[in-house]
Amino acid sequence: MTIARAAAFLARRLSARPETAVVLGSGLGDLDLGPMTDRLPYARIPGFPRPGVDGHAGVLTAGGGIA
């Protein structure tokens, strides 16, 4: 995975530069983190690994703030 390629892709696609990251484990996808404006499937992000766990949405979600 080339981090620079993924970072450049995300910089172009996200509506705002994130200040904080929350990494959730499988099964926590329904946690309310407030309004989210960007949802990108991992498959579209260059070099991002595909989820290997059943039920994992495989989506990077960004934007808004914690409710």
SULPEHU-V756183 format. One record per residue. N is the residue number from 1. PSI is psi in whole degrees, 0 to 359 (NA if undefined). OMEGA is omega in radians with two decimals (none if undefined). Layout:
n:psi:omega
N:PSI:OMEGA
N:PSI:OMEGA
This chain:
n:psi:omega
1:130:3.05
2:112:-3.09
3:321:-3.12
4:320:3.13
5:315:3.12
6:317:-3.13
7:318:3.12
8:318:3.11
9:312:-3.11
10:322:3.11
11:326:3.11
12:331:-3.00
13:332:-3.11
14:143:-3.09
15:342:3.09
16:153:3.11
17:123:-3.12
18:142:3.06
19:336:-3.08
20:148:3.08
21:140:3.03
22:117:-3.14
23:117:-3.10
24:146:3.05
25:169:3.11
26:139:-3.14
27:352:3.14
28:14:-3.11
29:342:-3.14
30:1:3.13
31:132:-3.10
32:110:3.09
33:18:3.14
34:190:-3.10
35:128:3.12
36:133:-3.04
37:338:-3.08
38:130:3.06
39:117:-3.11
40:121:3.06
41:137:3.11
42:325:-3.09
43:337:3.14
44:345:-3.09
45:119:-3.08
46:126:3.07
47:356:-3.14
48:136:3.11
49:152:3.08
50:144:3.12
51:143:-3.14
52:10:-3.10
53:130:3.09
54:136:3.10
55:353:3.11
56:127:-3.06
57:332:-3.12
58:42:-3.09
59:129:3.02
60:126:-3.12
61:132:-3.09
62:159:3.07
63:176:3.08
64:217:3.13
65:169:-3.12
66:130:-3.11
67:NA:none
